[in-house]
Amino acid sequence: MTFPTPTELDTRLLPILHKTLKSKGTTDWSMKQDGSQVTELDHALQEAVIGVLRQLTPDYPVLGEEMDAEEQSRIFEDATTPFWVLDPLDGTGNYTAGVPFYCTALALIENREAQLGWVYDPNRRERFAAARGKGAWLGEQRLRPQPAPPLDQQTILVDLKRLPEALRLAFAQNPPYRSQRNFGASALEWCWVAAGRGHFYLHGRQHLWDYAAGQLILREAGGHYCQLNGEPLEPLTLGTKSVQAGLDAAAHAAWREWLQPWFETAG
């Protein structure tokens, strides 16, 4: 089966993304049932991207973050063809606060595996992409494995608020790493780790649209990942999953060993 290439997505999506960002630039927001923020821009970007995808791949359904849960479940469970998973504005909280760290994330799923991942950062005009078995790219630059220092010298990306309280306290009182960051846009954080911008990534709870594109990009860059309890992320599911991920195999092995006592029963 032939899928669109990242370059084809660039050609079709980038103009409409920038046009929508300019025309729907309000930062007014409301609260969704899950406690996260949503703006007019989230919905406008979702509508715009779906419009392009229906022209490009008319037979492939699109599962968008801003759809209701019943429709998401129907698309995921009933898909007999590949289907798209879309986060139109990953990092909505950053967008509403004026923090220039957010993106549009898109993944093409077949047989519960991501076949294509595409993430675009409009502030830096950086496009990350990967196709299964064909490598990962930041623009024209091929992403490749990079060595990481020992744990106590690492700067990691971690969302502390979604980790268990005991682990958060351990990180605050006696962290095994040198320093940590939390940028607030999961798909883009996956990509930054794939590009060597941070030595490791920890997150306690991500939705499918948060990680589907990024995990493929990291995988194709030569990286390694699993859930906090060591279980795999694939096959993909509609429920949330935890994440430990890194570009360096030795660093990933060291983190798995360090985290194992904390997450023997975590999901």
Secondary structure by P-SEA (a helix, b strand, c coil): cccccaaaaaaccaaaaaaaaaaacccbbbbccccccccaaaaaaaaaaaaaaaaaccccccccccccaaaaaaaaaacccbbbbbccccaaaaaaacccbbbbbbbbbccccccbbbbbbcccccccccccccccccccbbbbbbbbccccccbbbbccccccaaaaaaaacccccccccccccaaaaaaaaaaccccbbbbccccccccaaaaaaaaaacccccccccccccccccccccccccccaaaaaaaaaaacccccccc
